[in-house]
Amino acid sequence: MKPGKTFKLSKTTKRMIGLMKGATADQRNQFKRMMIEAQVCSEIVVKSSPRDNKRPQGTTQYVTNDTGTASTQV
């Protein structure tokens, strides 16, 4: 995944990159690429399938007792 034109790296990540003591420029660039990829992946929203409102609610694995007060798992 690649970041778009409006992508902004979080302030926390920028601060961590700036405070990397003893790291070479190559190590900082590698860390920055990793953090950009992680941030882009975390912003992905998974679409779920639409729910059918006409289906019966609840699970079929539970059976109501004769009194109707409690349920037990089959």
Secondary structure, DSSP 8 states (H G I E B T S, - for coil): ----TT----HHHHHHHHT-TT--HHHHHHHHHHHHHHHHHHT---------TTS--S-TTEEE-TTSS-EEE-
